[in-house]
Amino acid sequence: MTNVSWTRTPRIALAAIPAAVLLFALSQGAAAQALANQSVEDRLNTLMRVVDEQQRQIHSLEQQVTNLEMSQRGRGVPGYGAPAGSEVVAQPPGADGLPVPLPPLQQLAQINPGASAPGDATGTATGVPVNPPAPGNGSETAPGTSGPAPMPDGTTIGQKQKAAEPARTQAEEAVVQREHAPLFDHKLTLDWGISDTYYDRRQLQLSGFLALDAIFLGNINLGQTKSHQVMADLDTRYGLTDRISIDVDVPYVYRHSNFIIGGAGGAANSMSDASLNSSGIGDINFGIYYQFLKETNSMPDVVGSLRIKAPTGSSPFGVKVVQLTPDNTNLVAPSKLPTGTGFWNITAGVSLLKTYDPVVLFGSLSYTYNIARSFADISSVAGQVQPATVKLGDIIQFGGGVALAFSDKDSASISYTMALEPASKTRQPGDSYSKVPGSETTASTLNFGLNHVVNKHLTINGSVSVGLTPDAPNFVVGVRFPYTF
């Protein structure tokens, strides 16, 4: 007579089957109670899910017993050659009264296939799987397994921690990098871009005098200036830590202006025009970013910034106005076009961003302080020298917008920006400041953007801005190519 010897481990595993059946029966009772409040169609769908979960549970228990027997006979030990997914973790029924399925360990952090609402506790709003932490990193593990211990709601501790930081798609990351702040998890980013800013200004010009305080004698002309400013810049960003990033932006500016006015040959109805071009390095600026808050399910991403701009471009002050054509004394323009502002300024700002997959909301607020500067000559009249100190108005800028990620790699955005600048002031040596008439500005623009992720390193960002006020450019068209390492 042959004696069959069973070790303690398989017996315990076999004894666990009735307990599992009892647990499943209890869950069935809860499921039956839930069915009473459902429609016939919902009941049928729920019952089909119950049958499917029963088959999965039975198959998992059978596989567990087989693996334990093979382990006892020296043909493999779970975790060292046993089939992946052989580790069984007892889990309580789900919130709907159904038993929770037993997926392989590498799938424990993915969304429950039976759940219908995105963004539940087992995954993120984007549906991207979240990897659980590996054993030994401070997370608890279930007895007899190598994975994280399950929580009462069926999730793991690692999942709970990761769920506090919503995952973003590549398209949403592109929006963050463009509208909000640098990507702090990338050490180095080279962001090259080119843009064209177009201005079209018309101005009524009077050349003559009043007779008898009522009759104007002279020429009345409508002057027009068309200007293109093409700027190519390279913005180099480097992440010092996961919260601090620095950058330096070096622009190169090309300007072309076309001046049109009547009065050629002394006739008011005869038009003449002339063009000017200039190019050179613009105002170099550099800054630092600090991430105050990282985005969670309930809090937005909050980043503060501090930027300094240096007057490395050519200054507009002291540039003399000259007559461009010999036959029209009305056609006058600066002898050269500046490529910078001529001032140091400091900009402090804060921006916020919140992801509601697939929508991203963002907004910003900044204050620019222009440092007063003394010039040896600010006069535009040839042969005249006028030293003075100039103080540009400090700028308050705010705006906000929304972006929509319509795929993993593509997104579109729309935003609104307004900049308010009070009047500039000048001061002659020994005098007090006086306002410059007509220097107060309000620039408002409506911005449209389109982002495409080429690969994990390269992104293409296109943008169009339309001016809504006379002080804003007519339009700005640009494209940028940020490359992250």
C-alpha positions as CSV (number, residue, x, y, z in Angstrom):
1,M,0.0,0.0,0.0
2,T,1.4,3.3,-1.0
3,N,1.4,6.1,1.5
4,V,0.9,9.6,0.1
5,S,2.6,12.2,2.2
6,W,1.3,15.8,2.1
7,T,3.3,18.5,3.6
8,R,1.9,21.2,5.6
9,T,2.0,24.0,3.0
10,P,-0.2,22.3,0.3
11,R,-2.7,21.3,3.0
12,I,-3.0,24.9,4.2
13,A,-3.4,26.0,0.6
14,L,-6.1,23.4,0.0
15,A,-7.8,24.4,3.3
16,A,-7.9,27.9,2.1
17,I,-10.2,27.0,-0.7
18,P,-13.3,26.6,1.5
19,A,-12.5,29.9,3.2
20,A,-12.3,31.6,-0.1
21,V,-15.6,30.0,-1.2
22,L,-17.2,31.3,2.1
23,L,-15.7,34.7,1.5
24,F,-17.0,34.7,-2.1
25,A,-20.5,33.6,-0.9
26,L,-20.6,36.5,1.5
27,S,-19.7,38.8,-1.4
28,Q,-22.4,37.2,-3.4
29,G,-24.9,38.1,-0.8
30,A,-23.8,41.8,-0.9
31,A,-24.0,41.6,-4.7
32,A,-27.5,40.2,-4.6
33,Q,-28.6,43.0,-2.3
34,A,-27.1,45.6,-4.7
35,L,-28.9,43.9,-7.6
36,A,-32.3,44.7,-6.1
37,N,-31.8,48.4,-6.8
38,Q,-30.7,47.9,-10.4
39,S,-32.5,47.6,-13.7
40,V,-32.8,44.3,-15.5
41,E,-30.1,45.1,-18.0
42,D,-27.7,46.2,-15.2
43,R,-28.5,43.0,-13.3
44,L,-27.6,40.9,-16.3
45,N,-24.3,42.8,-16.8
46,T,-23.5,42.4,-13.1
47,L,-24.3,38.7,-13.1
48,M,-22.0,38.2,-16.1
49,R,-19.2,40.0,-14.3
50,V,-19.9,37.8,-11.2
51,V,-19.5,34.6,-13.3
52,D,-16.3,35.9,-14.9
53,E,-14.9,36.8,-11.4
54,Q,-15.8,33.3,-10.2
55,Q,-13.8,31.7,-13.0
56,R,-10.9,33.9,-12.4
57,Q,-10.9,33.1,-8.6
58,I,-11.1,29.4,-9.2
59,H,-8.4,29.4,-11.9
60,S,-6.1,31.5,-9.6
61,L,-6.6,29.1,-6.6
62,E,-5.9,26.1,-8.9
63,Q,-2.7,27.7,-10.2
64,Q,-1.6,28.4,-6.6
65,V,-2.0,24.8,-5.5
66,T,-0.1,23.6,-8.6
67,N,2.7,26.0,-8.0
68,L,3.0,24.9,-4.3
69,E,3.1,21.3,-5.3
70,M,5.8,21.9,-7.9
71,S,7.7,23.9,-5.3
72,Q,7.5,21.1,-2.8
73,R,8.9,18.6,-5.4
74,G,11.8,20.9,-6.1
75,R,10.7,22.0,-9.5
76,G,10.4,25.7,-8.8
77,V,9.8,28.2,-6.1
78,P,7.4,31.1,-6.6
79,G,9.5,34.2,-7.4
80,Y,12.3,32.0,-8.7
81,G,11.0,30.5,-11.9
82,A,7.3,30.0,-11.1
83,P,5.0,31.6,-13.6
84,A,4.4,35.3,-13.2
85,G,1.2,36.1,-11.4
86,S,1.3,33.0,-9.1
87,E,1.3,35.1,-6.0
88,V,-2.2,35.4,-4.7
89,V,-3.3,38.2,-2.4
90,A,-6.6,37.9,-0.6
91,Q,-8.6,41.1,-1.2
92,P,-12.0,42.2,0.1
93,P,-15.0,42.7,-2.2
94,G,-15.1,45.9,-4.2
95,A,-17.4,48.8,-3.5
96,D,-20.1,47.3,-5.7
97,G,-20.3,44.1,-3.8
98,L,-18.3,42.1,-6.3
99,P,-15.1,40.3,-5.5
100,V,-12.0,42.1,-6.7
101,P,-10.1,40.2,-9.5
102,L,-6.6,38.8,-8.9
103,P,-4.4,40.2,-11.7
104,P,-0.7,39.6,-12.0
105,L,1.6,41.5,-9.7
106,Q,2.8,43.9,-12.5
107,Q,-0.8,44.9,-13.2
108,L,-1.9,45.6,-9.6
109,A,-1.5,49.4,-10.1
110,Q,-3.6,49.5,-13.2
111,I,-7.2,50.6,-13.4
112,N,-9.7,47.9,-12.4
113,P,-11.2,46.6,-15.7
114,G,-14.6,46.4,-14.1
115,A,-14.7,50.1,-13.1
116,S,-16.4,52.5,-15.4
117,A,-15.4,55.9,-13.9
118,P,-12.0,57.3,-14.8
119,G,-9.7,58.6,-12.1
120,D,-10.7,56.1,-9.4
121,A,-8.3,55.1,-6.6
122,T,-6.6,52.4,-8.6
123,G,-5.3,54.7,-11.4
124,T,-5.0,58.2,-12.7
125,A,-7.4,60.3,-14.7
126,T,-5.4,59.8,-17.8
127,G,-5.7,56.0,-17.6
128,V,-1.9,55.7,-17.6
129,P,-0.7,52.8,-15.3
130,V,1.1,53.8,-12.2
131,N,3.9,51.4,-11.1
132,P,3.8,50.4,-7.4
133,P,7.0,50.9,-5.3
134,A,9.4,48.1,-5.2
135,P,9.8,46.2,-1.8
136,G,12.3,47.7,0.5
137,N,11.5,51.4,-0.3
138,G,9.4,51.9,2.8
139,S,6.2,50.4,1.5
140,E,4.4,47.6,3.4
141,T,4.2,44.1,1.8
142,A,1.6,41.4,2.1
143,P,2.7,38.3,4.0
144,G,3.9,35.6,1.6
145,T,4.2,38.0,-1.4
146,S,6.7,40.3,-2.9
147,G,4.3,43.1,-3.7
148,P,2.7,45.9,-1.7
149,A,0.0,45.1,0.8
150,P,-3.6,45.8,-0.3
151,M,-5.5,48.7,1.3
152,P,-9.2,48.2,2.4
153,D,-10.4,49.7,-0.9
154,G,-8.4,47.3,-3.0
155,T,-5.5,49.6,-3.7
156,T,-1.9,49.4,-2.4
157,I,0.0,51.9,-0.3
158,G,2.2,52.8,-3.2
159,Q,-0.8,53.5,-5.3
160,K,-2.2,55.8,-2.7
161,Q,1.0,57.8,-2.6
162,K,1.3,58.0,-6.4
163,A,-2.3,58.9,-6.9
164,A,-1.6,62.1,-5.0
165,E,0.5,63.3,-8.0
166,P,-1.7,62.9,-11.1
167,A,0.1,61.6,-14.1
168,R,0.2,63.7,-17.3
169,T,0.3,62.7,-20.9
170,Q,3.0,63.9,-23.2
171,A,0.7,66.4,-24.7
172,E,-0.1,67.8,-21.2
173,E,3.6,68.0,-20.4
174,A,4.1,70.1,-23.5
175,V,1.4,72.5,-22.2
176,V,3.1,72.7,-18.8
177,Q,6.5,73.5,-20.4
178,R,5.0,76.2,-22.7
179,E,2.4,77.9,-20.6
180,H,3.5,77.3,-17.0
181,A,7.1,76.5,-16.1
182,P,10.0,74.3,-17.0
183,L,9.9,70.6,-16.6
184,F,11.7,70.1,-13.3
185,D,12.3,66.4,-13.9
186,H,14.5,67.2,-16.9
187,K,18.1,68.3,-16.2
188,L,18.7,70.2,-19.5
189,T,16.3,71.7,-22.1
190,L,17.3,73.6,-25.2
191,D,14.3,75.7,-26.4
192,W,14.9,77.4,-29.8
193,G,12.2,79.5,-31.3
194,I,11.5,82.1,-34.0
195,S,8.6,84.7,-34.1
196,D,7.4,87.5,-36.3
197,T,5.7,90.5,-34.6
198,Y,3.8,92.8,-37.0
199,Y,2.7,96.4,-36.3
200,D,0.6,98.6,-38.6
201,R,0.2,102.2,-37.3
202,R,-1.6,105.1,-39.0
203,Q,-1.2,108.7,-37.8
204,L,-2.7,112.0,-38.9
205,Q,0.1,114.5,-39.5
206,L,-0.5,118.3,-39.7
207,S,2.2,120.6,-41.3
208,G,1.1,124.3,-41.3
209,F,-0.4,126.9,-39.0
210,L,-3.7,128.4,-37.9
211,A,-4.9,131.7,-39.4
212,L,-7.3,133.8,-37.3
213,D,-7.3,131.0,-34.8
214,A,-9.8,129.1,-37.0
215,I,-8.4,128.4,-40.4
216,F,-5.6,125.8,-40.9
217,L,-3.2,126.6,-43.7
218,G,-0.8,123.8,-44.7
219,N,-0.7,120.1,-45.5
220,I,-2.8,117.3,-43.9
221,N,-1.2,113.9,-44.4
222,L,-2.0,110.4,-43.2
223,G,1.3,108.7,-42.3
224,Q,1.6,104.9,-42.0
225,T,4.3,102.7,-40.5
226,K,4.5,99.0,-41.2
227,S,6.9,97.1,-39.1
228,H,8.1,93.5,-38.8
229,Q,10.2,92.4,-35.9
230,V,11.7,88.9,-36.4
231,M,13.3,87.4,-33.3
232,A,15.2,84.1,-33.0
233,D,16.2,83.1,-29.5
234,L,17.7,80.1,-27.7
235,D,16.5,79.5,-24.1
236,T,18.7,77.1,-22.2
237,R,17.1,75.7,-19.0
238,Y,18.8,73.5,-16.4
239,G,17.2,71.9,-13.4
240,L,19.2,72.2,-10.2
241,T,16.8,70.1,-8.1
242,D,13.3,68.7,-8.6
243,R,12.0,72.1,-7.5
244,I,14.5,74.7,-8.7
245,S,15.4,75.5,-12.3
246,I,17.4,78.3,-13.9
247,D,17.5,79.5,-17.5
248,V,19.2,82.1,-19.8
249,D,17.5,83.4,-23.0
250,V,19.7,85.0,-25.8
251,P,17.6,86.7,-28.6
252,Y,18.7,87.9,-32.0
253,V,16.5,90.6,-33.5
254,Y,15.9,91.7,-37.1
255,R,13.7,94.7,-37.7
256,H,12.2,96.0,-40.9
257,S,10.1,99.2,-41.0
258,N,8.4,100.8,-44.0
259,F,7.3,104.5,-43.7
260,I,4.6,105.9,-46.0
261,I,3.4,109.5,-46.1
262,G,2.1,112.0,-48.5
263,G,3.7,115.3,-49.6
264,A,6.2,114.1,-52.3
265,G,7.2,117.0,-54.5
266,G,5.2,119.4,-52.4
267,A,1.8,117.8,-53.3
268,A,-0.3,116.5,-50.5
269,N,-1.8,113.8,-52.7
270,S,1.5,112.4,-53.8
271,M,2.8,109.5,-51.7
272,S,6.4,108.5,-51.0
273,D,7.9,105.7,-48.8
274,A,11.2,104.5,-47.5
275,S,12.4,101.4,-45.6
276,L,14.9,100.8,-42.8
277,N,16.5,97.6,-41.6
278,S,18.5,96.8,-38.5
279,S,19.7,93.6,-36.7
280,G,21.6,92.6,-33.7
281,I,21.6,91.0,-30.3
282,G,18.5,91.8,-28.3
283,D,18.1,92.1,-24.5
284,I,19.5,89.0,-22.8
285,N,17.4,87.8,-19.9
286,F,17.9,85.1,-17.3
287,G,15.7,83.7,-14.5
288,I,15.1,81.2,-11.7
289,Y,12.0,79.1,-11.1
290,Y,10.9,77.6,-7.8
291,Q,8.0,75.1,-7.5
292,F,6.1,76.0,-4.3
293,L,3.5,73.2,-4.7
294,K,3.4,70.1,-6.7
295,E,0.1,69.3,-8.3
296,T,-2.2,66.8,-6.5
297,N,-5.7,65.7,-7.0
298,S,-6.9,68.7,-5.0
299,M,-4.2,71.3,-5.3
300,P,-2.8,73.0,-8.4
301,D,0.9,73.2,-9.5
302,V,2.3,76.6,-8.2
303,V,5.6,77.9,-9.5
304,G,7.2,81.2,-8.7
305,S,9.8,82.9,-11.0
306,L,12.2,85.8,-10.9
307,R,13.7,87.1,-14.1
308,I,16.3,89.9,-14.9
309,K,16.7,91.5,-18.3
310,A,19.9,93.3,-19.2
311,P,20.1,96.1,-21.8
312,T,22.4,94.3,-24.2
313,G,20.4,95.4,-27.3
314,S,20.8,98.8,-28.9
315,S,19.0,101.6,-27.1
316,P,16.2,103.8,-28.7
317,F,17.4,106.9,-26.9
318,G,19.6,109.4,-28.6
319,V,18.7,108.1,-32.1
320,K,18.2,111.1,-34.4
321,V,15.3,111.6,-36.8
322,V,16.4,112.2,-40.4
323,Q,14.7,113.0,-43.7
324,L,14.7,109.7,-45.7
325,T,13.9,111.1,-49.2
326,P,15.1,114.5,-50.6
327,D,11.8,115.3,-52.3
328,N,9.5,114.9,-49.3
329,T,10.3,116.8,-46.1
330,N,7.4,115.1,-44.3
331,L,9.0,111.6,-44.6
332,V,11.2,111.5,-41.5
333,A,12.2,108.5,-39.4
334,P,14.9,107.4,-37.0
335,S,18.3,106.9,-38.5
336,K,18.4,103.3,-37.1
337,L,16.0,100.9,-35.4
338,P,16.8,99.8,-31.9
339,T,17.0,96.1,-30.9
340,G,16.4,96.6,-27.2
341,T,14.7,98.8,-24.6
342,G,17.8,100.3,-23.0
343,F,16.8,99.4,-19.4
344,W,17.4,96.8,-16.8
345,N,14.2,95.4,-15.3
346,I,13.2,92.7,-12.8
347,T,10.1,90.6,-13.2
348,A,8.6,88.6,-10.3
349,G,5.7,86.3,-11.2
350,V,3.7,83.3,-10.1
351,S,1.8,80.8,-12.3
352,L,-0.7,78.1,-11.5
353,L,-1.7,75.0,-13.4
354,K,-4.3,72.3,-12.8
355,T,-4.9,69.1,-14.8
356,Y,-8.4,67.8,-15.3
357,D,-7.6,65.2,-17.9
358,P,-7.9,65.9,-20.8
359,V,-8.3,69.7,-19.9
360,V,-5.5,71.8,-18.5
361,L,-6.2,75.1,-16.8
362,F,-3.4,77.7,-16.3
363,G,-3.0,81.3,-15.2
364,S,-0.2,83.7,-14.3
365,L,0.4,87.1,-12.7
366,S,3.6,89.1,-12.9
367,Y,5.0,92.5,-11.9
368,T,7.9,94.1,-13.9
369,Y,10.0,96.8,-12.2
370,N,11.9,99.0,-14.7
371,I,15.0,100.5,-13.2
372,A,15.5,104.2,-13.9
373,R,18.6,105.0,-16.1
374,S,20.4,108.2,-17.0
375,F,21.3,108.9,-20.6
376,A,23.7,111.4,-22.0
377,D,21.2,112.3,-24.8
378,I,17.5,111.5,-25.3
379,S,16.7,114.1,-28.0
380,S,15.7,112.9,-31.4
381,V,16.5,116.2,-33.1
382,A,19.7,116.3,-35.1
383,G,22.3,118.7,-33.6
384,Q,20.6,118.8,-30.2
385,V,21.8,117.1,-27.0
386,Q,19.5,116.6,-24.1
387,P,20.7,114.6,-21.1
388,A,18.0,113.2,-18.8
389,T,17.0,110.4,-16.5
390,V,14.2,108.1,-17.8
391,K,11.9,105.9,-15.7
392,L,9.6,103.6,-17.7
393,G,6.3,102.7,-16.1
394,D,6.2,99.4,-14.1
395,I,4.2,96.7,-15.9
396,I,1.5,94.5,-14.3
397,Q,0.6,91.5,-16.5
398,F,-2.0,88.8,-15.9
399,G,-3.7,86.2,-18.0
400,G,-5.1,82.7,-18.1
401,G,-6.3,80.1,-20.5
402,V,-7.2,76.5,-21.1
403,A,-5.6,73.7,-23.1
404,L,-7.2,70.5,-24.4
405,A,-5.2,67.4,-25.0
406,F,-7.1,65.6,-27.8
407,S,-4.5,62.7,-28.0
408,D,-1.4,61.6,-26.2
409,K,0.8,63.7,-28.4
410,D,-1.4,66.7,-29.5
411,S,-3.0,69.5,-27.7
412,A,-4.5,72.9,-28.4
413,S,-4.8,76.0,-26.2
414,I,-6.4,79.4,-26.0
415,S,-5.5,82.1,-23.5
416,Y,-5.9,85.8,-22.8
417,T,-3.2,88.2,-21.7
418,M,-3.3,91.9,-20.6
419,A,-0.4,94.1,-19.7
420,L,-0.9,97.5,-18.0
421,E,1.9,100.1,-18.1
422,P,1.5,103.6,-16.6
423,A,3.1,106.7,-18.1
424,S,6.8,107.0,-18.4
425,K,8.7,109.8,-16.7
426,T,11.7,111.9,-17.6
427,R,13.8,114.2,-15.4
428,Q,16.2,116.9,-16.5
429,P,19.3,117.5,-14.5
430,G,18.3,119.4,-11.4
431,D,14.6,119.1,-12.0
432,S,11.8,116.7,-10.9
433,Y,10.2,113.9,-12.9
434,S,7.6,114.9,-15.4
435,K,5.2,112.5,-17.3
436,V,5.7,111.8,-21.0
437,P,2.4,112.5,-22.8
438,G,0.8,109.5,-24.5
439,S,3.2,107.0,-22.9
440,E,0.6,105.1,-20.9
441,T,-0.3,101.8,-22.6
442,T,-2.7,98.9,-22.3
443,A,-1.8,95.9,-24.4
444,S,-4.3,93.0,-24.6
445,T,-3.9,89.9,-26.8
446,L,-5.8,86.7,-27.5
447,N,-3.4,83.7,-27.9
448,F,-3.9,80.4,-29.7
449,G,-1.5,77.5,-29.5
450,L,-1.0,74.1,-31.0
451,N,1.5,71.5,-29.5
452,H,2.8,68.3,-31.0
453,V,5.1,65.8,-29.3
454,V,7.5,64.3,-31.8
455,N,9.1,61.9,-29.4
456,K,10.2,61.9,-25.7
457,H,12.8,64.5,-26.4
458,L,11.4,66.9,-29.0
459,T,8.2,69.0,-29.0
460,I,6.9,71.5,-31.6
461,N,4.9,74.4,-30.3
462,G,3.1,76.8,-32.7
463,S,1.4,80.0,-31.6
464,V,-0.6,82.9,-33.0
465,S,-1.4,86.0,-30.9
466,V,-3.9,88.7,-32.0
467,G,-3.8,92.2,-30.6
468,L,-7.1,93.5,-29.2
469,T,-5.9,97.0,-28.3
470,P,-4.0,99.7,-30.3
471,D,-1.0,99.3,-28.0
472,A,-0.7,95.6,-28.8
473,P,0.9,94.2,-31.9
474,N,-1.4,93.4,-34.8
475,F,-0.4,89.8,-34.6
476,V,2.5,87.6,-33.5
477,V,3.3,84.3,-35.2
478,G,5.8,81.9,-33.7
479,V,7.1,78.4,-33.5
480,R,9.3,76.8,-30.8
481,F,11.3,73.5,-30.7
482,P,12.1,72.6,-27.0
483,Y,14.4,69.6,-26.8
484,T,14.8,67.9,-23.4
485,F,17.6,65.6,-22.5
